[in-house]
Amino acid sequence: MNVNNMVNLFIFFSIAFLFTFVIGKLIEKIRVPWVFAALIFGFLLSIYNPFSSITSSPEFNFLAQIGMYFLLFIIGFELDLNELRKQGRFILKATFFIIFLEAFFGTLLIHFVFGYNLLISFVVALSFATVGEAILIPILDEFKIVNTKLGQSIIGIGTLDDIIEIFTLILVMFLVGSSASVNHLNIVLTLVSLFILFGLASVLTRLKKEGAKFGFLGIEQLFLFVLFVLFLFLAVGEYAHATPIAALLSGIALKTFIPEKRLKTIENEVKTMCYGFFVPLFFVWVGATMDINYLASYPLLVLLVVGVSKGSKILGSLLVGRKELGIKKSILLGIGLSVRFSTSLIIIKILFENGLINAGLYSVIVASSIVFKFIVPVLFSNLLVRWKIVKAGFENANV
């Protein structure tokens, strides 16, 4: 990259981060996480992009992919397997019923409207059927309903949903691997790499006593060790065409290995680097690769995807939750579970980058995700007050 391109890259970064900071502060007021301002910036670039040479460069793509891997690492790092085992029967039943009902209708939609085979249709539908409960947690906390039945149902389903996200990622990586032309040697190498990957994760999770020794390391040294493990997993995962799974597994393994007294500190350190630099670039990348011309030609497709997705979630929540929660709270449960977060975008991006879906479907799914991120928090908050589930002053009610 020559001097002019480097200067343009620095200018691009400064504009992207300033936009994310300023617009992020504004969208927080409607309870949308600030980091999605980067997705808006990327969406604007899909309309008019004076930095096309930058956003299409290998350097930018590499940094954006690192952002994706860090995001998956943090998801794995925050995944509480013990908490998943404690979820009640209602949470278990509701999760699979609601998620797979949306996946069923979504599969039919993608198969018959977009013309994909049933397997690809199912994977895409399953990816946008997953839940971004992290967006709703600040709202639940603000209205003081985290520990109510409604709040715990949303958090519980969102937590248990992480298992489905892992399954979907594995299925996606299987499709990516099978779509490549590989010889027998590459197949053997892939299987060996996967075996090593899961072996490394298993070894780290079983070395909790040895991991206690790392509690005496300085935070900077511990941070370097975390980066070593993450990139080691990514290196092994690259041979198996499974770097997203590798990033997720490294986070799960390190959470078990690192001493509890150091977990929060190192998590904050990783999050600072991740959300402060890499993740905004990933969301810019996602937004900038949308096909705005396709969306302009078929805007009703976005509304159709939004309608099928939200309708399935609300229908599923009503069927499974009306006796436990009542009709109004079941509707709120369905609305709350409609919001989608980073994992679904990662899955769609992987499918698109590997040629398994085209720019049209990719753009429609990303656009519908943007719609959900802005509509759901506002609608959810207003209905909580309008239906008198909480009082306007945010005082806790008997929920």
N, C-alpha and C positions, 0 to 999 in steps of 0.2 A: 504494500500500500504506500503510495507516494505521499509527499508532504501535504499537498492540497486535499487529498482524500482523508488524511489523518485530521486535518483542521475541520473538514466537513463532518467527520465522525464526532469530534468533540463538540461541535456546534449542535449536532443532532442530539447527542446525549444531554446537553444542557437544556435544550428546548423540551425534550421528552420528560426529563425529571422535574423541570419547572412546571410544566403542564400538569403532571401527575400530582405535584404538591398542591398547586392552587385549586385545580378542579376537584382533587381528592378531598380538600377541606369543605368544598361546597356540597358534594354528594353525600358526605357524612351527615349532613343536616337532614337528609331524607333516609338516613339509616342504611346507606349503601357503603360497604367498605371502601376506603380511599384508594386502595390499590387498583380498583377497576377503572379509575380515571385513565390508567395506562391503556386499557382495552379501548376506551373511547378515543384516545389519541391514535391508536392503531387503526380504528375504524375510519377516522378522518383521513388518515393517510391512504386508505383504500379508495377514497373519493378523489383526492388530489395529493400526490406524493412528490414533493421537490427533492426528496432524499432517496429516490428509488435505487440509486447505485449503492447507497449505504444499506438499506433494508434487504437488498438482495445479495449482499456480499457474504462470503464464507465467514468472515470475522464476526459479523453481527449474528448470523445464524448459529454460530458456535456458542456465543454468549447467551443467546436466547434458549438454546437447548440446555445449557448449564442451569439456567433458571428453572426449566422444567424439572431437571433432575433434583435440584435443591428443594423444589416444592414437594415432590414425591418423597424425598428424604424426610422432610418435616412432617408430612402426613403419617409416614411410618413411625417417626419418632414420637408422635402424639397418640398413636393408636394404643389403647389400653386393652390388651387381650383379656386380662382378668375381669375388667368391667363388662366386656362383651359376654363373658360366661354368666354374669350375674343377672342379665336382663330377664325380665319376667316373661311368662307365656304370652301375654297380650302383645308385648313389644315384638317378640319373635314372629307371632302370627301376622301382626299388622305389617311388619317390614316386608316379608316375602309376598304377602297378598297385594299390598299397594304397589310395590316396585314391579312385580311381575305382571300385574294388570296393565300398568302403563307400558311395560315392555311388549306385551301382547298386542295392544292397539297400535303402538308405535311401529312394531314390525310389519303389521298389515299396511300401515300408512306408507312406510318407506318402500315396501315391496311393490305395492300397486301404483303408487303415485310417482315414485322416483325410478322404479324399474330394477332394483337390485335383487340379487338372490336372497333367499330366506335367511341364510347364515349371516351375511353382511348386514342385512336389515335388522336382525335380532341384536347383533353386537352394537350397532349404532343406537337402536332404541333402548337397549339396556344401559348404555353410557349416559344418555340424557334422562333416564329414569332415576338415576342416583340423586342423592340429596346433598345440598350444600348447607348443612345445619349451622356452620360457623357464621353465616351471615345473620341468622336469626338470634343467636345467643345474646348479643348485646341488647336486642329488643326485649327478649325474655327477662333479662337482668334489669333493664330499665323499668319495666312494668311489674317487677318483683313477682314473676310467676315461674321462675326457674324450678322451684320445688313443688309446684302444683302438678296435678295429673296431666294436664295439657302440656305443660313445659317439659316434664319428664318423658312424655310420649314422644315429643319432637326430638329431644336430645337422644333418647334411647334408640329410636328408629334411625336417626342420623348416624349414631355410633355403630349400630349393627349393620347398617348399610355399607360401612367400610369393607366388610368381608365381600360383599357383592362387587364393590369397586375393584378389589384385588382379583377376584375371579374374572371380571371383565378385562382387566389389564393382561392377565395370563392368556385369555382367549384371543385378545388382540395380537399379542406377541406370537402366538401360534399361527395366526393368519398371516402375519408379516413374514414369518419364517417360511411358511409353506408357499407363499407367493413368489419367493426368490428361487431362481434356478440353482439348485445345489446338487453336488455329487455326493457319493457315499462318504467320502472323507469329511466333507463339511457337515454331514448329518451326524457322524460320530463326534466331531469336534463340538457341535452344538449340544449334544447330549452330555458329553463330558463337562462342558462349561456349566450347564445347568446343575449337574450333580455337584460340582465344586461350589457353585453359588449358594445352593441350599445347605451344603455342608458347612461353609464358612458361617452362614447365619446361625446354624444349629450349634456350632462350636462356641460362638460368642455368647449365645443365650445360656449356655451351660457353664460359663466361666465367671459367674457372678462373684464368687469369692476372690478369684484372681483380680477381677475388675475393681475390687475394693482398694487395691493398692494404688489405683489411679486417682483416688481421692486426695492423695498427697501432692499431686502434680499441680503446678501453676495453671491458671485458666488458659493462658496462651499455649502452653505445651499440650494441654488436653484438647484444645481446639485444633491444633495441628494433627493430633492423633485421630480426631473425628474426620478431618479431611482425608487423612491417609486411608481410613477404612472405606469412606464413601467412594473415593476414586479407585481403590482396589476392587470394590464390588462392581463399579462401572466398567473397569477394564475386563473383568471376567464376563460380565453380562454382555459386552460388545460381541464376544465370540458366539454367544448363544442368541444374538438378535433380541436380547431381553434387558437392555439397559434401564428401562423404566421399572421393571420388576427388581432389578439389582438395587436401584436407588431406594425403593420402598423397603426392601429386605434389610439394607444397611441401617436404615432408621430404626426398624423394629429390633434388630440385633443390638444396636448400641444403647437403646433405651434400657434393655435388660442388663447390659454389661457395665455401663457407667454407674458409679455409686449414686444413690438417691440424693445425697446432700449436694452433689455437683450437677444433677440433671437440670434443674431450673436455670442455673447460671449459664451452662453451656448451651441450653436450648435458646436462651435469650441472645447469646452471642451469634449463633447460627441464624436465628430469625432476623437479626439486625442486618447481617450481610445479605441474606436471602431476599428479604422484602425491601431492603434499602437500595439494592442494585440489580440483582439478577432477575427477580420475578417481574418487576415492571417491564424489563426488556422482553421477557417471554410474552406478556400480555400485548405489548406493542406488536410483536411478531405475529401473534394470533390474529389481531385485528387487521393488520396491514395486508394479510394474505387473503382477505375476503374478496369475493367477486361482486363488487357493488353494482355492476351492470346487470348481473343475473338477478340480484335482489330488486333492482328497479323494474325489471321486466316481469318478475313474479312475486310481488309483495304479498299476495294472498297466501302463498306457500308458507311464509313465516307465521301468519295468523293461524293457518291450519295446524302447523306444528304446535304452536302455543295452545290452541284450543284443545287438541287431542291430548297433549301432555297434562295440562291443568285439569281438564275434564276427567281424565283417568285417575289422577291423584285424588280429586275430590270425591269421585264415585267410590273408589277403593276405601277411602277414609270413612265415608258414610256407611258403607256395607260392614266394615270391620269394627268401627268405633262408636256407632250411634248408641249402643247399649252401655258402653263404658263411659263415654264422654258426653252424650247428648248430641243433638243434630247440629247446633251452632258451633260447638267446640270441635265436632268432627269435620265440619266445613273448614274451620280455621286450621285444623291439623292438615287437611289436604292442601290448603293454600300455602301454609308454611313449608310443607315438604316439596312444593313445586320449584323452589329456588334451587338453582344449580351452581356448583362452585368449580374449583380449578381442575379436579380430577376428570370431569366429563370433557372439559376443554382439551386436556392433555390427550385423552383417548381419541377424540375427534381429530386432533392435530396429527397424531401418529398415523391414523388411517389415511388422512389426506396426503401426508408427506410420502407415504409408501404406495400411493396410487390406488388404494382400495376403494376410495370414494372420490368423486370429482369435486371441482370448485363450487359447483352449484349447491349440492347437498351440504358441503362443509360450510358455506356462507349462510345458508338457511339455519343450520343448527346453531352457529355462533351468534347470529342475529337474534334468534329466539332466546338464547341465554342472556343476551344483553337486556332484552325486554323483561325477562323474569327478574333480573337483578334489580331493576328499578321499580317494577310494579309490585312485586310480592312484599317487600318490607313496608312500603307505604300502605298498601291495602290491608295487610295483616294488622298493622298498628291502629289504623282507623277503625277496623271492625271490632278490635278488642274493646275500644271505647264506645263505639256506637251500639254494640250489643250488650253493653254494660257488664262485660266480663271483668273489666277493671274500670275504675273510675278515671275521669279525665285528668285528675291530679296525680295519676300513676300510683294511687294507693292500692295496696293489695286487696283483692276481693276473694270470696270463697270460690276458688276455681277448682 
